[in-house]
Amino acid sequence: MIRRAPTPAEAKAALISRPWDLGNVAAMLERAGDDAARPEWLEPEFWRA
């Protein structure tokens, strides 16, 4: 898809225009929880997941 595109902009448009199967990623994100990326030093009231 990328190599067949005439320009980088068209390659990007082709990549983001189609849905991608998440595979195991969705399950991993669900298990990780909403605050998995919250820095430990950041108070929970300031975290917006």
mmCIF file of the N, C-alpha and C atoms, coordinates in Angstrom:
data_MODEL
# 
_entry.id   MODEL 
# 
loop_
_atom_site.group_PDB 
_atom_site.id 
_atom_site.type_symbol 
_atom_site.label_atom_id 
_atom_site.label_alt_id 
_atom_site.label_comp_id 
_atom_site.label_asym_id 
_atom_site.label_entity_id 
_atom_site.label_seq_id 
_atom_site.pdbx_PDB_ins_code 
_atom_site.Cartn_x 
_atom_site.Cartn_y 
_atom_site.Cartn_z 
_atom_site.occupancy 
_atom_site.B_iso_or_equiv 
_atom_site.pdbx_formal_charge 
_atom_site.auth_seq_id 
_atom_site.auth_comp_id 
_atom_site.auth_asym_id 
_atom_site.auth_atom_id 
_atom_site.pdbx_PDB_model_num 
ATOM 1   N N  . MET A 1 1  ? 0.827   -1.180 0.000  1.00 0.00 ? 1  MET A N  1 
ATOM 2   C CA . MET A 1 1  ? 0.000   0.000  0.000  1.00 0.00 ? 1  MET A CA 1 
ATOM 3   C C  . MET A 1 1  ? 0.876   1.251  0.000  1.00 0.00 ? 1  MET A C  1 
ATOM 4   N N  . ILE A 1 2  ? 1.883   1.270  0.837  1.00 0.00 ? 2  ILE A N  1 
ATOM 5   C CA . ILE A 1 2  ? 2.728   2.453  0.932  1.00 0.00 ? 2  ILE A CA 1 
ATOM 6   C C  . ILE A 1 2  ? 3.595   2.599  -0.313 1.00 0.00 ? 2  ILE A C  1 
ATOM 7   N N  . ARG A 1 3  ? 4.201   1.527  -0.748 1.00 0.00 ? 3  ARG A N  1 
ATOM 8   C CA . ARG A 1 3  ? 5.089   1.599  -1.916 1.00 0.00 ? 3  ARG A CA 1 
ATOM 9   C C  . ARG A 1 3  ? 4.319   1.867  -3.208 1.00 0.00 ? 3  ARG A C  1 
ATOM 10  N N  . ARG A 1 4  ? 3.059   1.459  -3.247 1.00 0.00 ? 4  ARG A N  1 
ATOM 11  C CA . ARG A 1 4  ? 2.268   1.668  -4.466 1.00 0.00 ? 4  ARG A CA 1 
ATOM 12  C C  . ARG A 1 4  ? 1.690   3.069  -4.564 1.00 0.00 ? 4  ARG A C  1 
ATOM 13  N N  . ALA A 1 5  ? 1.689   3.804  -3.470 1.00 0.00 ? 5  ALA A N  1 
ATOM 14  C CA . ALA A 1 5  ? 1.123   5.153  -3.482 1.00 0.00 ? 5  ALA A CA 1 
ATOM 15  C C  . ALA A 1 5  ? 2.059   6.105  -4.225 1.00 0.00 ? 5  ALA A C  1 
ATOM 16  N N  . PRO A 1 6  ? 1.498   6.968  -5.044 1.00 0.00 ? 6  PRO A N  1 
ATOM 17  C CA . PRO A 1 6  ? 2.323   7.915  -5.804 1.00 0.00 ? 6  PRO A CA 1 
ATOM 18  C C  . PRO A 1 6  ? 3.043   8.944  -4.924 1.00 0.00 ? 6  PRO A C  1 
ATOM 19  N N  . THR A 1 7  ? 2.433   9.316  -3.795 1.00 0.00 ? 7  THR A N  1 
ATOM 20  C CA . THR A 1 7  ? 3.042   10.314 -2.913 1.00 0.00 ? 7  THR A CA 1 
ATOM 21  C C  . THR A 1 7  ? 2.909   9.860  -1.459 1.00 0.00 ? 7  THR A C  1 
ATOM 22  N N  . PRO A 1 8  ? 3.748   10.377 -0.576 1.00 0.00 ? 8  PRO A N  1 
ATOM 23  C CA . PRO A 1 8  ? 3.605   10.053 0.844  1.00 0.00 ? 8  PRO A CA 1 
ATOM 24  C C  . PRO A 1 8  ? 2.244   10.462 1.409  1.00 0.00 ? 8  PRO A C  1 
ATOM 25  N N  . ALA A 1 9  ? 1.712   11.580 0.936  1.00 0.00 ? 9  ALA A N  1 
ATOM 26  C CA . ALA A 1 9  ? 0.406   12.032 1.420  1.00 0.00 ? 9  ALA A CA 1 
ATOM 27  C C  . ALA A 1 9  ? -0.691  11.038 1.048  1.00 0.00 ? 9  ALA A C  1 
ATOM 28  N N  . GLU A 1 10 ? -0.620  10.485 -0.149 1.00 0.00 ? 10 GLU A N  1 
ATOM 29  C CA . GLU A 1 10 ? -1.616  9.495  -0.564 1.00 0.00 ? 10 GLU A CA 1 
ATOM 30  C C  . GLU A 1 10 ? -1.437  8.189  0.203  1.00 0.00 ? 10 GLU A C  1 
ATOM 31  N N  . ALA A 1 11 ? -0.209  7.831  0.515  1.00 0.00 ? 11 ALA A N  1 
ATOM 32  C CA . ALA A 1 11 ? 0.036   6.636  1.320  1.00 0.00 ? 11 ALA A CA 1 
ATOM 33  C C  . ALA A 1 11 ? -0.571  6.807  2.706  1.00 0.00 ? 11 ALA A C  1 
ATOM 34  N N  . LYS A 1 12 ? -0.366  7.965  3.292  1.00 0.00 ? 12 LYS A N  1 
ATOM 35  C CA . LYS A 1 12 ? -0.934  8.252  4.612  1.00 0.00 ? 12 LYS A CA 1 
ATOM 36  C C  . LYS A 1 12 ? -2.452  8.196  4.569  1.00 0.00 ? 12 LYS A C  1 
ATOM 37  N N  . ALA A 1 13 ? -3.044  8.816  3.565  1.00 0.00 ? 13 ALA A N  1 
ATOM 38  C CA . ALA A 1 13 ? -4.501  8.816  3.433  1.00 0.00 ? 13 ALA A CA 1 
ATOM 39  C C  . ALA A 1 13 ? -5.034  7.394  3.297  1.00 0.00 ? 13 ALA A C  1 
ATOM 40  N N  . ALA A 1 14 ? -4.339  6.558  2.548  1.00 0.00 ? 14 ALA A N  1 
ATOM 41  C CA . ALA A 1 14 ? -4.774  5.171  2.377  1.00 0.00 ? 14 ALA A CA 1 
ATOM 42  C C  . ALA A 1 14 ? -4.677  4.403  3.686  1.00 0.00 ? 14 ALA A C  1 
ATOM 43  N N  . LEU A 1 15 ? -3.626  4.649  4.453  1.00 0.00 ? 15 LEU A N  1 
ATOM 44  C CA . LEU A 1 15 ? -3.446  3.936  5.716  1.00 0.00 ? 15 LEU A CA 1 
ATOM 45  C C  . LEU A 1 15 ? -4.497  4.308  6.755  1.00 0.00 ? 15 LEU A C  1 
ATOM 46  N N  . ILE A 1 16 ? -4.848  5.587  6.832  1.00 0.00 ? 16 ILE A N  1 
ATOM 47  C CA . ILE A 1 16 ? -5.795  6.003  7.864  1.00 0.00 ? 16 ILE A CA 1 
ATOM 48  C C  . ILE A 1 16 ? -7.248  5.902  7.418  1.00 0.00 ? 16 ILE A C  1 
ATOM 49  N N  . SER A 1 17 ? -7.478  5.593  6.158  1.00 0.00 ? 17 SER A N  1 
ATOM 50  C CA . SER A 1 17 ? -8.853  5.524  5.667  1.00 0.00 ? 17 SER A CA 1 
ATOM 51  C C  . SER A 1 17 ? -9.510  4.173  5.915  1.00 0.00 ? 17 SER A C  1 
ATOM 52  N N  . ARG A 1 18 ? -8.728  3.171  6.263  1.00 0.00 ? 18 ARG A N  1 
ATOM 53  C CA . ARG A 1 18 ? -9.316  1.848  6.450  1.00 0.00 ? 18 ARG A CA 1 
ATOM 54  C C  . ARG A 1 18 ? -9.226  1.419  7.906  1.00 0.00 ? 18 ARG A C  1 
ATOM 55  N N  . PRO A 1 19 ? -10.187 0.619  8.344  1.00 0.00 ? 19 PRO A N  1 
ATOM 56  C CA . PRO A 1 19 ? -10.118 0.107  9.719  1.00 0.00 ? 19 PRO A CA 1 
ATOM 57  C C  . PRO A 1 19 ? -9.051  -0.985 9.822  1.00 0.00 ? 19 PRO A C  1 
ATOM 58  N N  . TRP A 1 20 ? -8.405  -1.066 10.958 1.00 0.00 ? 20 TRP A N  1 
ATOM 59  C CA . TRP A 1 20 ? -7.386  -2.080 11.193 1.00 0.00 ? 20 TRP A CA 1 
ATOM 60  C C  . TRP A 1 20 ? -7.832  -2.962 12.347 1.00 0.00 ? 20 TRP A C  1 
ATOM 61  N N  . ASP A 1 21 ? -7.634  -4.253 12.199 1.00 0.00 ? 21 ASP A N  1 
ATOM 62  C CA . ASP A 1 21 ? -7.976  -5.206 13.249 1.00 0.00 ? 21 ASP A CA 1 
ATOM 63  C C  . ASP A 1 21 ? -7.000  -5.023 14.406 1.00 0.00 ? 21 ASP A C  1 
ATOM 64  N N  . LEU A 1 22 ? -7.537  -4.818 15.594 1.00 0.00 ? 22 LEU A N  1 
ATOM 65  C CA . LEU A 1 22 ? -6.687  -4.597 16.753 1.00 0.00 ? 22 LEU A CA 1 
ATOM 66  C C  . LEU A 1 22 ? -6.063  -5.875 17.294 1.00 0.00 ? 22 LEU A C  1 
ATOM 67  N N  . GLY A 1 23 ? -6.622  -7.015 16.927 1.00 0.00 ? 23 GLY A N  1 
ATOM 68  C CA . GLY A 1 23 ? -6.081  -8.270 17.438 1.00 0.00 ? 23 GLY A CA 1 
ATOM 69  C C  . GLY A 1 23 ? -6.180  -8.323 18.951 1.00 0.00 ? 23 GLY A C  1 
ATOM 70  N N  . ASN A 1 24 ? -5.083  -8.615 19.609 1.00 0.00 ? 24 ASN A N  1 
ATOM 71  C CA . ASN A 1 24 ? -5.060  -8.732 21.071 1.00 0.00 ? 24 ASN A CA 1 
ATOM 72  C C  . ASN A 1 24 ? -4.945  -7.391 21.781 1.00 0.00 ? 24 ASN A C  1 
ATOM 73  N N  . VAL A 1 25 ? -4.730  -6.333 21.050 1.00 0.00 ? 25 VAL A N  1 
ATOM 74  C CA . VAL A 1 25 ? -4.499  -5.029 21.665 1.00 0.00 ? 25 VAL A CA 1 
ATOM 75  C C  . VAL A 1 25 ? -5.708  -4.570 22.474 1.00 0.00 ? 25 VAL A C  1 
ATOM 76  N N  . ALA A 1 26 ? -6.904  -4.742 21.965 1.00 0.00 ? 26 ALA A N  1 
ATOM 77  C CA . ALA A 1 26 ? -8.103  -4.302 22.684 1.00 0.00 ? 26 ALA A CA 1 
ATOM 78  C C  . ALA A 1 26 ? -8.208  -5.002 24.031 1.00 0.00 ? 26 ALA A C  1 
ATOM 79  N N  . ALA A 1 27 ? -7.951  -6.289 24.068 1.00 0.00 ? 27 ALA A N  1 
ATOM 80  C CA . ALA A 1 27 ? -8.016  -7.040 25.327 1.00 0.00 ? 27 ALA A CA 1 
ATOM 81  C C  . ALA A 1 27 ? -6.928  -6.575 26.294 1.00 0.00 ? 27 ALA A C  1 
ATOM 82  N N  . MET A 1 28 ? -5.737  -6.306 25.780 1.00 0.00 ? 28 MET A N  1 
ATOM 83  C CA . MET A 1 28 ? -4.649  -5.832 26.644 1.00 0.00 ? 28 MET A CA 1 
ATOM 84  C C  . MET A 1 28 ? -4.979  -4.463 27.240 1.00 0.00 ? 28 MET A C  1 
ATOM 85  N N  . LEU A 1 29 ? -5.556  -3.578 26.437 1.00 0.00 ? 29 LEU A N  1 
ATOM 86  C CA . LEU A 1 29 ? -5.932  -2.264 26.940 1.00 0.00 ? 29 LEU A CA 1 
ATOM 87  C C  . LEU A 1 29 ? -7.024  -2.366 27.993 1.00 0.00 ? 29 LEU A C  1 
ATOM 88  N N  . GLU A 1 30 ? -7.962  -3.257 27.788 1.00 0.00 ? 30 GLU A N  1 
ATOM 89  C CA . GLU A 1 30 ? -9.038  -3.461 28.758 1.00 0.00 ? 30 GLU A CA 1 
ATOM 90  C C  . GLU A 1 30 ? -8.468  -3.949 30.088 1.00 0.00 ? 30 GLU A C  1 
ATOM 91  N N  . ARG A 1 31 ? -7.540  -4.893 30.041 1.00 0.00 ? 31 ARG A N  1 
ATOM 92  C CA . ARG A 1 31 ? -6.933  -5.422 31.268 1.00 0.00 ? 31 ARG A CA 1 
ATOM 93  C C  . ARG A 1 31 ? -6.066  -4.376 31.963 1.00 0.00 ? 31 ARG A C  1 
ATOM 94  N N  . ALA A 1 32 ? -5.434  -3.509 31.191 1.00 0.00 ? 32 ALA A N  1 
ATOM 95  C CA . ALA A 1 32 ? -4.538  -2.505 31.771 1.00 0.00 ? 32 ALA A CA 1 
ATOM 96  C C  . ALA A 1 32 ? -5.298  -1.480 32.598 1.00 0.00 ? 32 ALA A C  1 
ATOM 97  N N  . GLY A 1 33 ? -6.505  -1.155 32.196 1.00 0.00 ? 33 GLY A N  1 
ATOM 98  C CA . GLY A 1 33 ? -7.302  -0.183 32.935 1.00 0.00 ? 33 GLY A CA 1 
ATOM 99  C C  . GLY A 1 33 ? -7.132  1.231  32.414 1.00 0.00 ? 33 GLY A C  1 
ATOM 100 N N  . ASP A 1 34 ? -7.997  2.096  32.893 1.00 0.00 ? 34 ASP A N  1 
ATOM 101 C CA . ASP A 1 34 ? -8.033  3.477  32.411 1.00 0.00 ? 34 ASP A CA 1 
ATOM 102 C C  . ASP A 1 34 ? -6.813  4.302  32.801 1.00 0.00 ? 34 ASP A C  1 
ATOM 103 N N  . ASP A 1 35 ? -6.200  3.980  33.924 1.00 0.00 ? 35 ASP A N  1 
ATOM 104 C CA . ASP A 1 35 ? -5.088  4.811  34.372 1.00 0.00 ? 35 ASP A CA 1 
ATOM 105 C C  . ASP A 1 35 ? -3.720  4.169  34.127 1.00 0.00 ? 35 ASP A C  1 
ATOM 106 N N  . ALA A 1 36 ? -3.631  3.236  33.218 1.00 0.00 ? 36 ALA A N  1 
ATOM 107 C CA . ALA A 1 36 ? -2.375  2.530  32.954 1.00 0.00 ? 36 ALA A CA 1 
ATOM 108 C C  . ALA A 1 36 ? -1.266  3.473  32.484 1.00 0.00 ? 36 ALA A C  1 
ATOM 109 N N  . ALA A 1 37 ? -1.615  4.555  31.822 1.00 0.00 ? 37 ALA A N  1 
ATOM 110 C CA . ALA A 1 37 ? -0.604  5.479  31.306 1.00 0.00 ? 37 ALA A CA 1 
ATOM 111 C C  . ALA A 1 37 ? -0.411  6.696  32.204 1.00 0.00 ? 37 ALA A C  1 
ATOM 112 N N  . ARG A 1 38 ? -1.123  6.736  33.324 1.00 0.00 ? 38 ARG A N  1 
ATOM 113 C CA . ARG A 1 38 ? -1.001  7.890  34.225 1.00 0.00 ? 38 ARG A CA 1 
ATOM 114 C C  . ARG A 1 38 ? 0.336   7.838  34.946 1.00 0.00 ? 38 ARG A C  1 
ATOM 115 N N  . PRO A 1 39 ? 1.125   8.908  34.884 1.00 0.00 ? 39 PRO A N  1 
ATOM 116 C CA . PRO A 1 39 ? 2.384   8.930  35.635 1.00 0.00 ? 39 PRO A CA 1 
ATOM 117 C C  . PRO A 1 39 ? 2.099   8.786  37.129 1.00 0.00 ? 39 PRO A C  1 
ATOM 118 N N  . GLU A 1 40 ? 2.966   8.091  37.842 1.00 0.00 ? 40 GLU A N  1 
ATOM 119 C CA . GLU A 1 40 ? 2.755   7.861  39.274 1.00 0.00 ? 40 GLU A CA 1 
ATOM 120 C C  . GLU A 1 40 ? 2.706   9.165  40.056 1.00 0.00 ? 40 GLU A C  1 
ATOM 121 N N  . TRP A 1 41 ? 3.426   10.183 39.607 1.00 0.00 ? 41 TRP A N  1 
ATOM 122 C CA . TRP A 1 41 ? 3.478   11.445 40.328 1.00 0.00 ? 41 TRP A CA 1 
ATOM 123 C C  . TRP A 1 41 ? 2.244   12.308 40.103 1.00 0.00 ? 41 TRP A C  1 
ATOM 124 N N  . LEU A 1 42 ? 1.428   11.984 39.125 1.00 0.00 ? 42 LEU A N  1 
ATOM 125 C CA . LEU A 1 42 ? 0.250   12.792 38.811 1.00 0.00 ? 42 LEU A CA 1 
ATOM 126 C C  . LEU A 1 42 ? -0.925  12.339 39.667 1.00 0.00 ? 42 LEU A C  1 
ATOM 127 N N  . GLU A 1 43 ? -1.468  13.261 40.419 1.00 0.00 ? 43 GLU A N  1 
ATOM 128 C CA . GLU A 1 43 ? -2.602  12.937 41.286 1.00 0.00 ? 43 GLU A CA 1 
ATOM 129 C C  . GLU A 1 43 ? -3.798  12.489 40.445 1.00 0.00 ? 43 GLU A C  1 
ATOM 130 N N  . PRO A 1 44 ? -4.550  11.483 40.921 1.00 0.00 ? 44 PRO A N  1 
ATOM 131 C CA . PRO A 1 44 ? -5.677  10.942 40.148 1.00 0.00 ? 44 PRO A CA 1 
ATOM 132 C C  . PRO A 1 44 ? -6.718  11.988 39.741 1.00 0.00 ? 44 PRO A C  1 
ATOM 133 N N  . GLU A 1 45 ? -6.912  13.016 40.572 1.00 0.00 ? 45 GLU A N  1 
ATOM 134 C CA . GLU A 1 45 ? -7.932  14.012 40.224 1.00 0.00 ? 45 GLU A CA 1 
ATOM 135 C C  . GLU A 1 45 ? -7.547  14.844 39.002 1.00 0.00 ? 45 GLU A C  1 
ATOM 136 N N  . PHE A 1 46 ? -6.269  14.824 38.638 1.00 0.00 ? 46 PHE A N  1 
ATOM 137 C CA . PHE A 1 46 ? -5.828  15.567 37.463 1.00 0.00 ? 46 PHE A CA 1 
ATOM 138 C C  . PHE A 1 46 ? -5.719  14.696 36.220 1.00 0.00 ? 46 PHE A C  1 
ATOM 139 N N  . TRP A 1 47 ? -5.997  13.434 36.363 1.00 0.00 ? 47 TRP A N  1 
ATOM 140 C CA . TRP A 1 47 ? -5.910  12.497 35.238 1.00 0.00 ? 47 TRP A CA 1 
ATOM 141 C C  . TRP A 1 47 ? -7.243  12.421 34.534 1.00 0.00 ? 47 TRP A C  1 
ATOM 142 N N  . ARG A 1 48 ? -7.212  12.548 33.257 1.00 0.00 ? 48 ARG A N  1 
ATOM 143 C CA . ARG A 1 48 ? -8.430  12.438 32.455 1.00 0.00 ? 48 ARG A CA 1 
ATOM 144 C C  . ARG A 1 48 ? -8.218  11.352 31.428 1.00 0.00 ? 48 ARG A C  1 
ATOM 145 N N  . ALA A 1 49 ? -8.693  10.179 31.716 1.00 0.00 ? 49 ALA A N  1 
ATOM 146 C CA . ALA A 1 49 ? -8.506  9.050  30.801 1.00 0.00 ? 49 ALA A CA 1 
ATOM 147 C C  . ALA A 1 49 ? -9.580  9.020  29.754 1.00 0.00 ? 49 ALA A C  1 
# 
